[in-house]
């Protein structure tokens, strides 16, 4: 697997988590399978491969499909909003990564998440996001239906998924991703996503 494919998978992870955020905010629900894959990736710190972060390519299929279908050049409002979330996450991750002390504190708190039970994991992830990321700039303002956003069950899920997107952004950084690669490699990543999707559920 080459770096283009690895960066494509990492970016697919960002997009997939952001799409679930968008779905929760606008519809009050999200794909349980896709959400589970995104949230589980937060705890995968020593994966044997890039696909393994998401439990295999099947765990990031929705994100790969978005890239393959041309989300980068879409003019649809929901896709533009989705890209805004994703780009903001990449910017915040790069910003935190440059501050070694703060990034170490963030990484330590993420490592501690493995000690939480399944019942308390969502709230713990939400807390890590609030502690380290929510006060950074540019602040991510999630748009949606007020009824859903005011539902006490929804905001913790949104913050946990934004943390999952942030985790995928860390992977993007580790695979030499950056702002200019996002511009220059769009067509190559779209082709890579199409190829990866043909591999089915293979890791």
Residue pairs with C-beta under 8 A, 6 or more apart in sequence:
1 49
1 50
1 51
3 175
3 176
4 185
4 188
4 189
4 192
5 50
5 192
5 195
5 196
6 50
6 175
7 172
7 175
7 176
7 177
7 181
7 185
7 189
8 64
8 67
8 189
8 192
8 193
8 196
9 50
9 51
9 53
9 54
9 57
9 60
9 64
9 171
9 196
10 50
10 168
10 169
10 171
10 172
10 174
10 175
10 177
11 63
11 67
11 86
11 168
11 172
11 177
11 182
11 189
12 60
12 62
12 63
12 64
12 66
12 67
12 168
12 193
13 38
13 41
13 53
13 54
13 60
13 63
13 164
13 165
13 167
13 168
13 171
14 63
14 86
14 89
14 90
14 165
14 168
14 169
14 172
15 63
15 66
15 67
15 71
15 82
15 86
16 34
16 37
16 38
16 60
16 62
16 63
16 66
16 168
17 38
17 63
17 161
17 162
17 164
17 165
17 168
18 82
18 85
18 86
18 89
18 161
18 162
18 165
19 34
19 62
19 63
19 66
19 82
20 30
20 31
20 34
20 35
20 38
20 161
21 85
21 142
21 158
21 161
21 162
21 165
22 78
22 81
22 82
22 85
22 142
22 144
23 29
23 30
23 31
24 30
24 144
24 148
24 154
24 157
24 158
24 161
25 142
25 143
25 144
25 145
25 148
25 149
25 154
25 158
26 78
26 143
26 144
26 145
26 148
27 145
27 148
28 145
28 147
28 148
28 151
28 154
30 157
30 161
31 62
34 62
35 157
35 161
37 54
37 55
37 59
37 60
38 54
38 161
38 164
38 165
38 168
39 121
39 122
39 125
39 160
39 161
39 164
40 54
40 55
40 59
41 53
41 54
41 55
41 59
41 164
41 167
41 168
42 110
42 113
42 125
42 160
42 163
42 164
42 167
43 113
43 114
44 52
44 53
44 54
45 110
45 111
47 53
49 203
50 171
50 175
51 57
51 59
51 60
51 203
52 203
53 168
53 171
54 60
56 201
56 202
56 203
57 64
57 196
57 197
57 199
57 200
57 201
57 202
57 203
58 200
58 201
61 197
64 193
64 196
64 197
65 193
65 197
66 82
67 189
67 190
67 193
68 190
68 193
68 194
68 197
70 190
71 79
71 82
71 83
72 83
72 186
72 189
72 190
73 186
74 80
81 143
85 140
85 142
85 165
86 165
87 182
88 138
88 140
89 140
89 162
89 165
89 166
89 169
90 169
90 172
90 177
90 179
90 182
91 138
91 179
92 133
92 136
92 138
92 140
92 166
92 169
93 166
93 169
93 170
93 172
93 173
94 169
94 173
94 178
94 179
95 136
96 102
96 103
96 106
96 132
96 133
96 136
97 103
97 170
97 173
102 132
105 132
106 128
106 132
106 133
109 128
109 131
109 132
110 128
110 167
113 121
113 124
113 125
113 128
116 124
122 156
122 157
122 160
123 156
125 159
125 160
125 163
125 164
126 155
126 156
126 157
126 159
126 160
126 163
128 163
129 159
129 160
129 162
129 163
129 166
130 159
133 162
133 163
133 166
134 140
134 159
140 162
142 149
142 158
148 154
149 155
